[in-house]
Structures are given as structure tokens and as C-alpha cells.
Amino acid sequence: MALVYNVVKILLNPTKDSLPNKFLVALITKTNGFMKEIKELLAITQKLKEKYIHLNKKFSLDGKLVGDIGEVLAAEKYGIELYSENTRVHDGFEISSGKRVQIKASFKGYCYFPFNNIPDYFLAINLLETGEIEEMYNGSGQYLLDNYIIPKGLKAYNNTFYTLSRGMLEKLNVQIDANEKIQRVPIMDLL
């Protein structure tokens, strides 16, 4: 309580040379500068939310932002219709074939795979700072389970998900026949 009293006292009766006052001014200045960037980030997420309202993506800053960005980019690049609501296993389906797909995106070069709910198709992408995406894996969820998770004896984190490495995903990805992948929309590669 004494700390609060002293801060209030300094704020109400500041002396220009008091060390605590200089500290508070510096703190307020840094906080205001930081708040500017936070406000800009919130404005950007609001614009994304408005632009993609038809996809029902929130672009919230609670850890889902990367996933929402990845889903939207993948939907555009691969011709995927995203479900309007989050579902437990699949994020959408390939418009041309109806293949149901789960999309996982990362900036770090690894992704998560569900523990109990194996998706029909699994698309793992790495997001680049340029706004482009790199395909790490594009194939059946069962193939990933049978050729990576089970043979490597991977353990699920709290029985919720497996962490999959980029190197192994890319190694398996080259083994998948092109007809067994979610197809990129060629025109989107030109834009």
C-alpha cells in the first residue's frame, strides 16, 4: 500500500529532479511507445477479420493468429473451402475433390498433429516473412501416422498432439504421389 501511496504522491506532486519521477516518466514513455505498436497490431488483426469475415476467422492474438493466417493462405493457394466453424479434425475441404483436410501452419518449421483424431488429409505449411508459404507435408494423415509417428515411437504431449519436425515432414512429402495431395491452384502461384 505504501508503494501505491508514494506513486500517487509523486504523480500529484512531482519534482522535476526526483529519481522516482524520472523513472515514472521513462516508464510511461516506454509504455506509450509499446502501446502504439499493440494498437497497430490490433488494427491489423481487425482488418484481417473484416476482410475474411466470410471465413469466420477471428485472427485473435491468443495463439490462434498463426493458425488463422495459415488456414486463409492455404485456402487461397490450394482451393480449399474452410468450414465456417472450428471442427475437431478438419479445417475444410478441397473444392475440386471434396477431400477433407487439416491445415497446420508455423513460423518455426515444425507443426502439431492431433493425437486421437487422424485427419483424412494433412497440410503442414511454413509461413515466410514475405507472406509466402512453404509446403512441409501434403498427404494423408494415416500415411503420416504409419510412416513417422508410430515407427519413431513419438509420444503425444498430454495425449493431445505430436510435435512433428520439418525435416521429417519434407522427407515424407516427397514420397507422396502427386495425385494423393491437395492440389495447388495454379493461378494463385502467379499472383
Secondary structure, 3 states (H helix, E strand, C coil): CHHHHHHHHHHHCCCCCCHHHHHHHHHHHHHHHHHHHHHHHHHHHHHHHHHCHHHCCCCCCCCCHHHHHHHHHHHHHHCEEECCCCCCCCCEEECCCCCEEEEEEECCCEEEEECCCCCCEEEEEEECCCCCEEEEEEEEHHHHHHHHHHHHCCCCECCCEEEEEHHHHHHHHCCCCHHHCCCCCHHHHHC
